[in-house]
Amino acid sequence: MRGIDVRSHRRSKPECSIRIHRPFLAQASPAKLIDDKPGDFTLKTLREYKERHESRILHLTGLGPDLKTSILTLKANIGKQTVSIPFNQITEAIAPRYPLSRHGTLIDLTGIAGDGKAFLETAEETIAQTIGRIYDPGSEASQSGHLSVFALAPIPLLIFLGSRLSNKVPVALFQRHRDKENWTWKKEGKTVEYEFKKIRTGAKRENVALLLSLSGTITATDLPTDIDGSFSVYELRPKDLTPAPTILRSEADLNSFRIAYQQVLGTIVRDHGLIDAVHLFPAVPAPVAILCGRELLPKVHPSLVVYDYDKTKAGFTLQLRINQL
């Protein structure tokens, strides 16, 4: 047997070349990055990073099943303006709650053609059908046991929406704030108080009109001619504050209105009996409009005959009727 030159068959070691790029080194060694740029990473900056990280982890680990919510959004064109409710603003507003799903329930009225009575009838039907399904067994609202509502639409439709929301599931309402252009309730500031007064005593006990002067001031001279001397006229407005679109800032402001509104309805029923209807003239933020419909009790409170201000028609026009017996 011929000898084998082991040296000629010796396996050579494969060459191995590893190139480590500088960005990788920077990412892999945060301490070096910080040391190299002390001006960018001051002690104050590092503490802020640490606090934000700890806050985020605390939030994520604290999310339990009791903080779930189902999102309901309603949007309709207001005049010629297109409504947008970004999802990231929704998640910021509902914290520490979290949405059961991203899509939730959307009531989109922007595609309904026309205006006037035809538009209102189609919109009401769409709202009623959607809300009717939202409480079905197995629905998101029934699974989460909580509903968060974000809505921008004409005031009469918001009142109608509120009248369809059941008290079977707790509801949180949110307001779009013009100054920050977001939906997160503010925490600071004094809670708004409201005052209720009778502006005029009417000749007929069963004729009642209620003015809600929150976003703007409504006077008796603004009312249609049909609301004549036979009507008693009441007004609910902020106490010691000028009505303005930015009047509603916090959940406490909204709850304060809810209590005042319940007292108003109780006073009207006490003084006028279970009359057929109250003629409602609202200048209110969106969540207040929803509350106006939701706080109505069938067989306890009168119907609401809802008007809306139309500057093209130079005044209030009748829109719809809610809670009809």
Number of C-alpha atoms within 10 A of each C-alpha: 3 4 5 8 8 8 7 7 8 8 8 6 6 6 5 6 6 5 6 8 8 9 9 9 12 14 11 11 11 11 10 12 15 15 11 12 10 10 10 12 15 12 11 9 12 13 12 12 13 12 12 12 12 12 11 12 11 11 13 12 8 11 14 11 12 11 17 23 26 26 27 21 17 21 20 21 17 13 8 6 8 11 16 11 16 10 12 9 14 22 17 15 21 22 13 14 20 22 21 18 12 12 12 18 20 15 17 17 18 15 8 15 9 10 10 8 12 11 13 18 12 16 20 17 11 16 20 16 13 14 18 13 12 20 18 12 10 10 15 23 27 17 15 19 19 22 23 23 19 22 26 22 19 17 24 28 25 26 27 26 22 21 21 19 22 14 9 11 14 13 18 15 20 23 24 23 17 10 7 8 9 18 21 21 20 13 11 8 10 10 16 19 16 18 13 19 12 13 15 16 15 17 12 12 14 17 21 23 24 25 23 23 20 25 20 18 17 18 12 15 8 14 18 13 8 8 18 14 14 16 20 21 23 20 21 20 25 19 12 10 12 13 20 16 13 15 19 26 20 20 19 18 19 23 15 15 24 17 12 18 21 13 13 19 17 15 13 19 15 10 10 15 14 15 15 16 21 21 22 22 25 27 24 23 22 24 24 28 22 25 23 24 23 21 19 20 12 12 11 13 22 23 23 24 20 24 22 18 18 10 8 6 8 9 13 17 15 16 16 18 18 19 20 13 11
